[in-house]
Amino acid sequence: MHLGDFCLIPPGVSHKISVQNQSIVIVMILSSQVIENTFRNPAFYKDNLLSDFFLHNMRFSYGNDNLTFHTGNDQELRNILIQMMLESINKYREYDAVLSAYFSLFFAKLIRHYKRTIDRPGTGSRKASMAMEITSYIQENHTDLTLHALAERYHYTPEYTSRFIRETTGKTFSEILTDARMKHAASLLKSTNLTVTEVAYQVGYENPENFIRTFRRRYQKTPTGYRKDLSREYHRQNT
């Protein structure tokens, strides 16, 4: 690291600081609540790597993940940090509110001026791993899963979850959910004697007519037609 570098390390990541040549290093330890209060604020929830980093790492760590800004000799940011230190040490009246305001201001300035300086190692592989985990969870829990429930499980906002899925898989949450339901429905039609209505309920549709329309779009035939074709094919192969 060099003069003015600012490195973010998420919870649960093992790290060590080594200071040489009479350098000065300032360490800030932030609670999850402070981070959530700031970055779940609509004013901060935008398409930028900084907000993504915080939301993505609130409950997950990825070995040696980090995010580094190269701010150089930015006196304005340095002054904000000094004010935060003074508030924290002296605990002036209403210091919590003032610290929160400084915290938001500091990161807003980082986003405004230093977004293009960000270094983040191995982002692609971690995103792919998380996308795979989320996709698997949707497939395994498709019967009654909603976007809000999925977001809550991973401690994201629904908006972030939707965008993350679309950017990393090329599909929407609804498309992945529907694919999982249709595959399950096809399997049930093939391997059980459940009625079409029962199959609809089993895979997460309260309205059988909606299930039939969706199934027809996917397989170009109704569930009943699909089952009949399977039966004809079975008898043809065994006669």
C-alpha positions in Angstrom: 0.0 0.0 0.0 1.0 3.6 -0.6 0.2 7.1 0.7 -3.5 7.6 0.7 -4.5 4.0 0.0 -7.7 3.0 1.7 -8.3 -0.8 2.1 -11.6 -2.3 3.0 -11.6 -5.8 4.5 -15.0 -7.6 5.2 -15.9 -9.5 8.4 -14.3 -12.8 8.9 -11.2 -12.3 6.7 -7.9 -13.0 8.4 -5.4 -10.2 7.9 -2.2 -8.7 9.4 -0.9 -5.1 9.3 2.9 -4.5 9.0 4.1 -0.9 9.3 7.5 0.1 8.1 9.6 3.2 7.5 7.7 5.2 10.2 4.5 5.0 8.2 1.2 5.9 10.0 -1.7 3.5 9.5 -5.3 4.3 10.7 -7.5 1.4 11.4 -11.3 1.7 11.6 -13.4 -1.1 12.8 -17.0 -0.7 11.7 -20.0 -2.7 13.1 -22.3 -4.5 10.7 -25.2 -2.3 11.9 -23.3 0.9 10.9 -22.6 -0.5 7.4 -26.1 -1.8 6.9 -27.6 1.6 8.0 -25.5 3.4 5.5 -25.5 1.1 2.5 -29.1 0.0 2.7 -30.0 3.7 2.5 -31.5 4.4 -1.0 -29.1 7.4 -1.4 -26.2 4.9 -1.4 -27.9 2.0 -3.2 -26.6 2.6 -6.7 -24.7 0.6 -9.3 -21.3 0.9 -7.9 -18.7 -1.5 -6.7 -18.4 0.0 -3.2 -22.1 -0.6 -2.3 -22.0 -4.0 -4.0 -18.9 -4.9 -1.9 -20.5 -4.1 1.4 -23.9 -5.7 0.6 -22.1 -8.8 -0.8 -19.9 -9.3 2.2 -22.2 -8.6 5.1 -22.6 -12.3 5.9 -20.0 -13.9 3.6 -16.3 -13.8 3.5 -14.1 -15.1 0.6 -10.7 -16.0 2.0 -8.6 -12.9 1.3 -11.1 -10.6 -0.2 -10.5 -6.8 -0.1 -11.2 -3.6 -1.8 -8.5 -0.9 -2.2 -8.9 2.8 -3.2 -5.9 4.8 -4.2 -6.7 8.3 -3.0 -3.2 9.8 -3.0 -2.6 12.9 -0.9 -6.3 13.8 -0.6 -6.4 16.4 2.2 -10.2 16.5 2.3 -10.6 12.8 3.0 -7.7 13.0 5.5 -9.5 15.8 7.4 -12.8 13.8 7.5 -10.9 10.8 9.0 -9.3 13.1 11.6 -12.7 14.5 12.5 -14.1 11.0 12.9 -11.2 10.1 15.2 -11.7 13.1 17.3 -15.5 12.4 17.7 -14.7 8.8 18.6 -12.1 9.7 21.2 -13.7 12.7 22.8 -17.3 11.5 22.5 -18.7 14.9 22.2 -22.5 15.4 22.6 -24.4 13.6 19.9 -21.1 12.1 18.6 -22.9 9.0 17.3 -25.0 11.1 14.9 -22.0 13.1 13.8 -19.9 10.0 13.3 -22.6 8.5 11.1 -22.7 11.7 9.0 -19.0 11.7 8.6 -19.0 8.0 7.7 -21.6 8.6 4.9 -19.7 11.7 3.7 -16.4 9.8 3.6 -17.7 7.0 1.4 -19.7 9.3 -0.8 -16.4 11.2 -1.5 -14.7 7.9 -2.3 -17.4 6.9 -4.8 -17.4 10.3 -6.4 -13.6 10.8 -6.9 -12.0 7.4 -6.7 -14.3 4.8 -8.2 -11.9 4.2 -11.1 -8.9 3.6 -8.8 -10.5 0.5 -7.1 -8.5 -2.7 -6.9 -10.2 -5.9 -6.1 -8.5 -9.3 -6.6 -10.4 -12.3 -8.0 -13.8 -10.6 -8.2 -15.0 -12.8 -11.1 -14.5 -16.1 -9.5 -16.1 -15.1 -6.3 -19.1 -13.7 -8.1 -19.4 -16.9 -10.1 -19.3 -18.9 -6.9 -22.0 -16.9 -5.2 -24.1 -16.9 -8.4 -23.9 -20.7 -8.4 -24.9 -20.9 -4.7 -27.9 -18.6 -5.2 -29.0 -20.4 -8.3 -28.8 -23.8 -6.5 -30.8 -22.4 -3.6 -33.5 -21.2 -6.0 -33.7 -24.6 -7.6 -33.8 -26.5 -4.3 -36.5 -24.2 -2.8 -38.6 -23.2 -5.8 -41.9 -24.4 -4.4 -42.6 -21.3 -2.2 -39.5 -19.1 -2.7 -39.9 -15.3 -3.4 -37.4 -12.7 -4.3 -37.8 -11.0 -1.0 -37.3 -14.3 0.9 -34.1 -15.0 -1.1 -32.8 -11.5 -0.5 -33.4 -11.8 3.2 -31.6 -15.2 3.4 -28.5 -13.6 1.9 -28.9 -10.3 3.7 -29.2 -8.3 0.5 -31.9 -6.0 -0.7 -34.4 -7.4 -3.3 -33.1 -4.9 -5.8 -29.5 -5.9 -5.4 -30.4 -9.6 -5.5 -32.3 -9.2 -8.7 -29.6 -7.2 -10.4 -26.8 -9.6 -9.2 -28.7 -12.7 -10.5 -29.3 -11.0 -13.9 -25.7 -9.8 -14.3 -24.1 -13.1 -13.3 -26.4 -15.6 -14.9 -28.0 -13.8 -17.8 -31.4 -14.8 -16.4 -33.9 -13.1 -14.1 -34.9 -14.6 -10.7 -38.3 -15.4 -12.2 -36.8 -17.2 -15.2 -34.6 -19.4 -13.0 -37.5 -20.1 -10.6 -39.8 -21.0 -13.5 -37.2 -23.3 -15.1 -36.8 -25.2 -11.8 -40.6 -25.5 -11.4 -41.1 -26.8 -14.9 -38.3 -29.4 -14.6 -39.8 -30.6 -11.3 -43.3 -30.7 -12.9 -42.1 -32.7 -15.9 -40.4 -35.2 -13.5 -43.6 -35.5 -11.5 -45.7 -36.0 -14.6 -43.3 -38.8 -15.7 -42.8 -40.6 -12.4 -46.1 -40.2 -10.4 -49.9 -40.5 -10.9 -50.5 -37.1 -9.4 -53.2 -35.1 -11.1 -52.2 -31.9 -13.0 -53.7 -29.8 -10.2 -51.7 -31.7 -7.6 -48.6 -31.3 -9.7 -49.2 -27.6 -9.9 -49.5 -27.3 -6.1 -46.4 -29.5 -5.6 -44.2 -27.2 -7.7 -45.5 -23.9 -6.3 -48.5 -22.8 -8.3 -51.7 -22.0 -6.5 -53.5 -21.5 -9.7 -53.5 -24.6 -11.9 -54.5 -22.7 -15.0 -51.4 -20.5 -14.6 -49.3 -23.6 -14.3 -50.8 -25.1 -17.4 -50.1 -22.0 -19.5 -46.5 -21.8 -18.2 -45.9 -25.5 -18.9 -47.3 -25.2 -22.4 -45.0 -22.2 -23.2 -42.0 -24.3 -22.0 -42.8 -27.7 -23.6 -45.2 -26.7 -26.4 -47.9 -29.0 -25.0 -50.2 -29.2 -22.0 -49.2 -31.2 -18.9 -51.8 -33.8 -19.9 -50.5 -33.9 -23.4 -46.9 -34.3 -22.1 -47.9 -37.2 -19.9 -49.8 -38.9 -22.8 -46.8 -38.6 -25.0 -44.6 -40.1 -22.4 -47.0 -43.0 -22.0 -47.2 -43.6 -25.8 -43.4 -43.6 -26.0 -43.1 -46.0 -23.1 -45.5 -48.5 -24.7 -43.9 -48.2 -28.1 -40.5 -49.1 -26.6 -41.9 -52.0 -24.6 -44.0 -53.7 -27.4 
